[in-house]
Amino acid sequence: MNRTLLLVLLVAALGAGAFFIFRMNNDGPSTSLVGADREFAVPREQVYKIFLADRNGNKTTLMRADGRWVYNDQYTVRPDAINNLLSAIEQIRMKFKPTAAAVPYMVQSLATDGIKVEIYDKNGVLIKAYYVGGATNDERGTYVILDGAEQPYVAELGSWEGNIRFRYNLTGDDWRDRTVFGATVENIAEITVEYPKQRDKSFRVNLRAGKEEVTPFYALSPARQAAPTPGKVEAYAAGFEKILAASFNNEYRDRDSIARQLPFAIISLTDKAGQTASVKLFPIYPDAVLDVKTWTTTQPEGVTAYYALTQDNDFIILQNQAVGKLLWAYSFFYD
C-alpha cells in the first residue's frame, strides 16, 4: 500500500514538473514550441503577389510578371526594395512570445500602426496574411500577429538583427525603380544632348549599324570634318549604363514653375528597340553661405544636383555626381 502511494505521488510530482517546464518554455523569451499562429515565413519562389495596407490609407500591390516586379500595375519596382521585402517574407520568424503583461501594449501598437501583409501564390491564392507593428525598445524585434490570431509575437529575421518594419512600410514612389538611363553601348542607337543656351556645344551621337558618328545637334552649327577621337564615343556611351535618380520629387510644390523654365540641358537616349528615355535638367545651386563676422553672404560656385523632368512627366532629383559625366560638349569628342 505504501509502495503504491509512493508511486502515485512520484507520478504526480513528475507531471507537475513537466507542466511547470512547459509553461516556462511557452512563456519565456525562447521557445522550441511551434504552433500554427507562429509560422510567418513564405519561400520567395512561392510569392507572386504582395498586398500591403497601412492605417493611413496607403495601399500597395506588388506583382511578379515577365521576370520583373511591378508596382500598382504600372511601374517597375526598385530592385533593392523588393529584394529587402522578399528577404523579410522568406526569413521572418518568431523571436519570442511576450509576457502576458506586454500583450495589451503590443495589440494596441498593431491596431493603430500595423501594416497588413497579404502574400499570394502564382494562382492568386492567399498563402499568408499577417500584421507588422512597431519595434521593441531595443529595436531588435518587431511586433507581429497572424491575421485572425489572438496571440501577438516578437519577430526577427534569421540572418539579420533589427527592426524589420522598414522593409514593409515604403509607400508611393519609394517603391519605384529609379533608373533614368540603363542601356549598354551595344543596345544604344542614338544619343542627343541639347544645350538651349549653348547651341554650339549640343551634339548627336549615332551608333546605328556599327557607326560612331558625332554631329552637331543644330543644323546651323558648324560641323567637324574629322572623325571623333578613337575610343571617345564608346567611353561616353558607356556612361549611360546605369544612371539612377536620387529620389522622386513629384509632390514638390515648385515643380510646375521649375518645369516651365528653359532647361540647362536635354538628354535623350534611343535604344535599338526604338525605346526613348529623356530628361530635362534644371540646375540646383548650393545655398548661400553667411559670414557671421561681416554679415555678408557668398554664393558658392558649381552645381550640386539637378531637378529633372522625364519623358513620363516624373519630377526627379539627379545628383551631379551621377549625371555630370553625360554633360559633354561637341568638342569633347575631338582632340
One Martini backbone bead per residue (centre of mass of N, CA, C, O) as a GRO file, in nm:
protein
  335
    1MET     BB    1   0.058   0.062  -0.022
    2ASN     BB    2   0.303   0.251   0.008
    3ARG     BB    3   0.413   0.204  -0.276
    4THR     BB    4   0.168   0.312  -0.432
    5LEU     BB    5   0.173   0.596  -0.310
    6LEU     BB    6   0.457   0.670  -0.408
    7LEU     BB    7   0.398   0.643  -0.713
    8VAL     BB    8   0.176   0.853  -0.729
    9LEU     BB    9   0.347   1.090  -0.624
   10LEU     BB   10   0.566   1.073  -0.844
   11VAL     BB   11   0.385   1.119  -1.091
   12ALA     BB   12   0.276   1.394  -0.995
   13ALA     BB   13   0.549   1.536  -0.982
   14LEU     BB   14   0.628   1.496  -1.277
   15GLY     BB   15   0.383   1.640  -1.397
   16ALA     BB   16   0.432   1.914  -1.263
   17GLY     BB   17   0.712   1.957  -1.384
   18ALA     BB   18   0.631   1.947  -1.682
   19PHE     BB   19   0.430   2.184  -1.669
   20PHE     BB   20   0.635   2.398  -1.577
   21ILE     BB   21   0.823   2.373  -1.821
   22PHE     BB   22   0.615   2.438  -2.032
   23ARG     BB   23   0.550   2.727  -1.930
   24MET     BB   24   0.835   2.839  -1.945
   25ASN     BB   25   0.874   2.789  -2.252
   26ASN     BB   26   0.612   2.938  -2.353
   27ASP     BB   27   0.677   3.233  -2.192
   28GLY     BB   28   0.946   3.270  -2.275
   29PRO     BB   29   1.207   3.403  -2.482
   30SER     BB   30   1.235   3.091  -2.541
   31THR     BB   31   1.132   2.850  -2.799
   32SER     BB   32   1.032   2.516  -2.939
   33LEU     BB   33   0.750   2.590  -2.995
   34VAL     BB   34   0.509   2.513  -3.258
   35GLY     BB   35   0.260   2.704  -3.411
   36ALA     BB   36   0.037   2.823  -3.635
   37ASP     BB   37   0.074   3.134  -3.511
   38ARG     BB   38   0.417   3.120  -3.577
   39GLU     BB   39   0.391   3.119  -3.892
   40PHE     BB   40   0.540   3.345  -4.151
   41ALA     BB   41   0.696   3.212  -4.362
   42VAL     BB   42   0.785   3.248  -4.724
   43PRO     BB   43   0.888   3.139  -5.002
   44ARG     BB   44   0.985   3.323  -5.273
   45GLU     BB   45   0.893   3.122  -5.506
   46GLN     BB   46   0.576   3.158  -5.408
   47VAL     BB   47   0.587   3.462  -5.475
   48TYR     BB   48   0.353   3.691  -5.675
   49LYS     BB   49   0.196   3.853  -5.440
   50ILE     BB   50   0.168   4.184  -5.278
   51PHE     BB   51  -0.011   4.320  -4.999
   52LEU     BB   52  -0.033   4.662  -4.872
   53ALA     BB   53  -0.159   4.810  -4.554
   54ASP     BB   54  -0.234   5.101  -4.384
   55ARG     BB   55  -0.375   5.339  -4.153
   56ASN     BB   56  -0.344   5.583  -4.389
   57GLY     BB   57  -0.438   5.440  -4.680
   58ASN     BB   58  -0.208   5.279  -4.786
   59LYS     BB   59  -0.164   5.106  -5.105
   60THR     BB   60   0.002   4.796  -5.212
   61THR     BB   61   0.096   4.639  -5.529
   62LEU     BB   62   0.285   4.341  -5.590
   63MET     BB   63   0.405   4.199  -5.906
   64ARG     BB   64   0.483   3.913  -6.087
   65ALA     BB   65   0.616   3.984  -6.426
   66ASP     BB   66   0.822   3.896  -6.666
   67GLY     BB   67   1.074   3.897  -6.449
   68ARG     BB   68   0.916   4.121  -6.278
   69TRP     BB   69   0.832   4.394  -6.073
   70VAL     BB   70   0.511   4.550  -5.999
   71TYR     BB   71   0.362   4.866  -5.935
   72ASN     BB   72   0.038   4.910  -5.960
   73ASP     BB   73   0.040   4.813  -6.273
   74GLN     BB   74   0.300   5.026  -6.381
   75TYR     BB   75   0.574   4.993  -6.213
   76THR     BB   76   0.886   4.942  -6.159
   77VAL     BB   77   1.066   4.791  -5.920
   78ARG     BB   78   1.289   4.829  -5.686
   79PRO     BB   79   1.526   4.603  -5.629
   80ASP     BB   80   1.600   4.655  -5.324
   81ALA     BB   81   1.309   4.660  -5.216
   82ILE     BB   82   1.215   4.370  -5.300
   83ASN     BB   83   1.449   4.215  -5.167
   84ASN     BB   84   1.394   4.302  -4.877
   85LEU     BB   85   1.106   4.190  -4.864
   86LEU     BB   86   1.160   3.891  -4.946
   87SER     BB   87   1.353   3.835  -4.713
   88ALA     BB   88   1.144   3.879  -4.493
   89ILE     BB   89   0.930   3.671  -4.587
   90GLU     BB   90   1.137   3.425  -4.572
   91GLN     BB   91   1.277   3.490  -4.259
   92ILE     BB   92   1.057   3.520  -4.077
   93ARG     BB   93   1.044   3.497  -3.711
   94MET     BB   94   1.016   3.388  -3.405
   95LYS     BB   95   1.158   3.504  -3.106
   96PHE     BB   96   0.907   3.569  -2.900
   97LYS     BB   97   0.697   3.541  -2.633
   98PRO     BB   98   0.517   3.735  -2.459
   99THR     BB   99   0.404   3.863  -2.199
  100ALA     BB  100   0.102   3.929  -2.067
  101ALA     BB  101   0.171   4.235  -2.003
  102ALA     BB  102   0.257   4.306  -2.316
  103VAL     BB  103   0.011   4.256  -2.503
  104PRO     BB  104  -0.166   4.516  -2.500
  105TYR     BB  105   0.047   4.700  -2.632
  106MET     BB  106   0.083   4.536  -2.894
  107VAL     BB  107  -0.211   4.548  -2.987
  108GLN     BB  108  -0.220   4.856  -3.006
  109SER     BB  109   0.007   4.887  -3.215
  110LEU     BB  110  -0.128   4.708  -3.436
  111ALA     BB  111  -0.397   4.876  -3.452
  112THR     BB  112  -0.255   5.169  -3.523
  113ASP     BB  113   0.035   5.063  -3.701
  114GLY     BB  114  -0.036   4.841  -3.878
  115ILE     BB  115   0.069   4.617  -4.137
  116LYS     BB  116  -0.073   4.467  -4.396
  117VAL     BB  117  -0.009   4.123  -4.509
  118GLU     BB  118  -0.031   3.981  -4.839
  119ILE     BB  119   0.018   3.645  -4.975
  120TYR     BB  120   0.064   3.516  -5.308
  121ASP     BB  121   0.031   3.311  -5.559
  122LYS     BB  122   0.020   3.235  -5.902
  123ASN     BB  123  -0.313   3.182  -5.854
  124GLY     BB  124  -0.417   3.389  -5.620
  125VAL     BB  125  -0.351   3.251  -5.350
  126LEU     BB  126  -0.365   3.267  -5.022
  127ILE     BB  127  -0.103   3.211  -4.790
  128LYS     BB  128  -0.054   3.490  -4.620
  129ALA     BB  129  -0.150   3.676  -4.310
  130TYR     BB  130  -0.030   3.987  -4.161
  131TYR     BB  131   0.106   4.191  -3.898
  132VAL     BB  132   0.303   4.495  -3.872
  133GLY     BB  133   0.466   4.667  -3.627
  134GLY     BB  134   0.651   4.760  -3.396
  135ALA     BB  135   0.916   4.800  -3.174
  136THR     BB  136   1.129   4.733  -2.962
  137ASN     BB  137   1.330   4.903  -2.747
  138ASP     BB  138   1.601   4.763  -2.892
  139GLU     BB  139   1.537   4.706  -3.208
  140ARG     BB  140   1.532   4.360  -3.230
  141GLY     BB  141   1.217   4.375  -3.269
  142THR     BB  142   0.884   4.275  -3.399
  143TYR     BB  143   0.557   4.315  -3.427
  144VAL     BB  144   0.330   4.029  -3.459
  145ILE     BB  145   0.033   3.900  -3.645
  146LEU     BB  146  -0.194   3.692  -3.735
  147ASP     BB  147  -0.459   3.661  -3.913
  148GLY     BB  148  -0.701   3.578  -3.660
  149ALA     BB  149  -0.532   3.607  -3.422
  150GLU     BB  150  -0.446   3.659  -3.058
  151GLN     BB  151  -0.129   3.617  -3.069
  152PRO     BB  152   0.145   3.789  -3.021
  153TYR     BB  153   0.475   3.870  -3.152
  154VAL     BB  154   0.826   3.848  -3.177
  155ALA     BB  155   1.029   3.935  -3.449
  156GLU     BB  156   1.268   3.803  -3.696
  157LEU     BB  157   1.563   3.747  -3.862
  158GLY     BB  158   1.788   3.503  -3.938
  159SER     BB  159   2.027   3.724  -4.075
  160TRP     BB  160   1.900   3.968  -3.894
  161GLU     BB  161   1.926   4.260  -3.679
  162GLY     BB  162   1.614   4.424  -3.626
  163ASN     BB  163   1.402   4.638  -3.770
  164ILE     BB  164   1.155   4.523  -4.020
  165ARG     BB  165   0.941   4.740  -4.104
  166PHE     BB  166   1.089   4.904  -4.338
  167ARG     BB  167   1.030   4.674  -4.559
  168TYR     BB  168   0.699   4.748  -4.560
  169ASN     BB  169   0.671   5.099  -4.542
  170LEU     BB  170   0.651   5.171  -4.821
  171THR     BB  171   0.555   5.445  -5.045
  172GLY     BB  172   0.490   5.492  -5.349
  173ASP     BB  173   0.778   5.600  -5.506
  174ASP     BB  174   0.964   5.418  -5.321
  175TRP     BB  175   0.914   5.156  -5.513
  176ARG     BB  176   1.056   5.276  -5.751
  177ASP     BB  177   1.240   5.280  -6.013
  178ARG     BB  178   1.547   5.494  -6.071
  179THR     BB  179   1.588   5.457  -6.365
  180VAL     BB  180   1.696   5.651  -6.640
  181PHE     BB  181   1.956   5.499  -6.740
  182GLY     BB  182   1.993   5.147  -6.905
  183ALA     BB  183   2.242   5.114  -7.138
  184THR     BB  184   2.425   4.961  -7.350
  185VAL     BB  185   2.622   5.013  -7.613
  186GLU     BB  186   2.489   4.784  -7.795
  187ASN     BB  187   2.180   4.926  -7.742
  188ILE     BB  188   2.259   5.191  -7.885
  189ALA     BB  189   2.154   5.430  -8.127
  190GLU     BB  190   2.097   5.721  -7.970
  191ILE     BB  191   2.233   6.050  -7.886
  192THR     BB  192   2.119   6.351  -7.718
  193VAL     BB  193   2.250   6.695  -7.667
  194GLU     BB  194   2.091   6.987  -7.534
  195TYR     BB  195   2.180   7.345  -7.536
  196PRO     BB  196   1.988   7.619  -7.552
  197LYS     BB  197   2.238   7.834  -7.464
  198GLN     BB  198   2.458   7.616  -7.619
  199ARG     BB  199   2.458   7.517  -7.930
  200ASP     BB  200   2.765   7.443  -7.996
  201LYS     BB  201   2.756   7.195  -7.771
  202SER     BB  202   2.568   7.036  -7.925
  203PHE     BB  203   2.463   6.682  -7.988
  204ARG     BB  204   2.506   6.376  -8.197
  205VAL     BB  205   2.481   6.018  -8.156
  206ASN     BB  206   2.570   5.750  -8.382
  207LEU     BB  207   2.515   5.373  -8.342
  208ARG     BB  208   2.428   5.269  -8.601
  209ALA     BB  209   2.557   5.014  -8.770
  210GLY     BB  210   2.847   5.063  -8.616
  211LYS     BB  211   2.861   5.349  -8.555
  212GLU     BB  212   3.068   5.670  -8.481
  213GLU     BB  213   2.874   5.943  -8.482
  214VAL     BB  214   2.932   6.304  -8.476
  215THR     BB  215   2.698   6.576  -8.444
  216PRO     BB  216   2.529   6.839  -8.463
  217PHE     BB  217   2.220   6.929  -8.350
  218TYR     BB  218   2.238   7.180  -8.518
  219ALA     BB  219   2.234   7.265  -8.848
  220LEU     BB  220   2.396   7.558  -8.810
  221SER     BB  221   2.625   7.415  -8.696
  222PRO     BB  222   2.942   7.348  -8.701
  223ALA     BB  223   3.131   7.092  -8.852
  224ARG     BB  224   3.327   6.832  -8.830
  225GLN     BB  225   3.545   6.653  -9.054
  226ALA     BB  226   3.641   6.472  -8.851
  227ALA     BB  227   3.686   6.214  -8.664
  228PRO     BB  228   3.663   6.085  -8.384
  229THR     BB  229   3.821   5.994  -8.123
  230PRO     BB  230   3.929   5.712  -8.035
  231GLY     BB  231   3.696   5.588  -7.779
  232LYS     BB  232   3.501   5.828  -7.700
  233VAL     BB  233   3.222   5.725  -7.770
  234GLU     BB  234   3.223   5.471  -7.596
  235ALA     BB  235   3.285   5.611  -7.327
  236TYR     BB  236   3.030   5.781  -7.325
  237ALA     BB  237   2.809   5.556  -7.361
  238ALA     BB  238   2.885   5.397  -7.096
  239GLY     BB  239   2.745   5.613  -6.897
  240PHE     BB  240   2.435   5.482  -6.955
  241GLU     BB  241   2.407   5.212  -6.789
  242LYS     BB  242   2.384   5.377  -6.482
  243ILE     BB  243   2.120   5.596  -6.406
  244LEU     BB  244   2.021   5.744  -6.099
  245ALA     BB  245   1.798   5.856  -5.896
  246ALA     BB  246   1.769   5.993  -5.586
  247SER     BB  247   1.462   6.097  -5.642
  248PHE     BB  248   1.140   6.160  -5.600
  249ASN     BB  249   0.943   6.493  -5.673
  250ASN     BB  250   0.622   6.520  -5.741
  251GLU     BB  251   0.529   6.705  -5.473
  252TYR     BB  252   0.660   6.954  -5.547
  253ARG     BB  253   0.554   7.281  -5.540
  254ASP     BB  254   0.772   7.392  -5.784
  255ARG     BB  255   0.763   7.214  -6.042
  256ASP     BB  256   0.605   7.385  -6.255
  257SER     BB  257   0.790   7.637  -6.256
  258ILE     BB  258   1.046   7.485  -6.336
  259ALA     BB  259   0.938   7.339  -6.600
  260ARG     BB  260   0.900   7.629  -6.753
  261GLN     BB  261   1.179   7.649  -6.789
  262LEU     BB  262   1.481   7.670  -6.925
  263PRO     BB  263   1.687   7.435  -6.987
  264PHE     BB  264   2.011   7.338  -6.970
  265ALA     BB  265   1.931   7.031  -7.050
  266ILE     BB  266   1.886   6.766  -7.309
  267ILE     BB  267   1.849   6.414  -7.265
  268SER     BB  268   1.876   6.144  -7.511
  269LEU     BB  269   1.770   5.792  -7.554
  270THR     BB  270   1.803   5.538  -7.810
  271ASP     BB  271   1.727   5.230  -7.877
  272LYS     BB  272   1.712   4.939  -8.085
  273ALA     BB  273   1.388   4.924  -8.007
  274GLY     BB  274   1.285   5.246  -7.990
  275GLN     BB  275   1.345   5.343  -7.706
  276THR     BB  276   1.285   5.642  -7.504
  277ALA     BB  277   1.498   5.850  -7.301
  278SER     BB  278   1.441   6.151  -7.094
  279VAL     BB  279   1.588   6.477  -6.988
  280LYS     BB  280   1.538   6.771  -6.797
  281LEU     BB  281   1.761   7.024  -6.682
  282PHE     BB  282   1.781   7.180  -6.345
  283PRO     BB  283   1.960   7.362  -6.153
  284ILE     BB  284   2.126   7.320  -5.829
  285TYR     BB  285   2.224   7.540  -5.598
  286PRO     BB  286   2.390   7.641  -5.353
  287ASP     BB  287   2.376   7.777  -5.067
  288ALA     BB  288   2.420   8.044  -4.907
  289VAL     BB  289   2.687   8.202  -4.724
  290LEU     BB  290   2.733   8.306  -4.393
  291ASP     BB  291   2.909   8.579  -4.251
  292VAL     BB  292   2.921   8.662  -3.913
  293LYS     BB  293   3.127   8.902  -3.923
  294THR     BB  294   2.995   9.064  -4.192
  295TRP     BB  295   2.706   8.990  -4.293
  296THR     BB  296   2.767   8.813  -4.550
  297THR     BB  297   2.712   8.672  -4.872
  298THR     BB  298   2.785   8.368  -5.052
  299GLN     BB  299   2.814   8.202  -5.370
  300PRO     BB  300   2.864   7.910  -5.459
  301GLU     BB  301   3.012   7.716  -5.681
  302GLY     BB  302   2.826   7.518  -5.856
  303VAL     BB  303   2.668   7.199  -5.903
  304THR     BB  304   2.498   6.948  -5.716
  305ALA     BB  305   2.217   6.943  -5.880
  306TYR     BB  306   1.906   6.817  -6.038
  307TYR     BB  307   1.635   6.887  -6.185
  308ALA     BB  308   1.396   6.651  -6.341
  309LEU     BB  309   1.232   6.578  -6.654
  310THR     BB  310   1.061   6.331  -6.788
  311GLN     BB  311   0.891   6.161  -7.036
  312ASP     BB  312   0.672   6.081  -6.787
  313ASN     BB  313   0.653   6.335  -6.584
  314ASP     BB  314   0.881   6.312  -6.389
  315PHE     BB  315   1.006   6.439  -6.077
  316ILE     BB  316   1.353   6.471  -6.019
  317ILE     BB  317   1.672   6.379  -5.871
  318LEU     BB  318   2.008   6.465  -5.978
  319GLN     BB  319   2.318   6.401  -5.933
  320ASN     BB  320   2.613   6.523  -6.048
  321GLN     BB  321   2.773   6.257  -6.011
  322ALA     BB  322   2.586   6.103  -6.219
  323VAL     BB  323   2.530   6.324  -6.474
  324GLY     BB  324   2.797   6.480  -6.544
  325LYS     BB  325   2.922   6.260  -6.752
  326LEU     BB  326   2.700   6.357  -6.986
  327LEU     BB  327   2.813   6.671  -7.007
  328TRP     BB  328   2.903   6.722  -7.292
  329ALA     BB  329   3.075   6.841  -7.568
  330TYR     BB  330   3.136   6.836  -7.894
  331SER     BB  331   3.455   6.882  -7.860
  332PHE     BB  332   3.524   6.625  -7.672
  333PHE     BB  333   3.556   6.417  -7.932
  334TYR     BB  334   3.817   6.601  -7.973
  335ASP     BB  335   4.163   6.687  -7.984
   0.00000   0.00000   0.00000
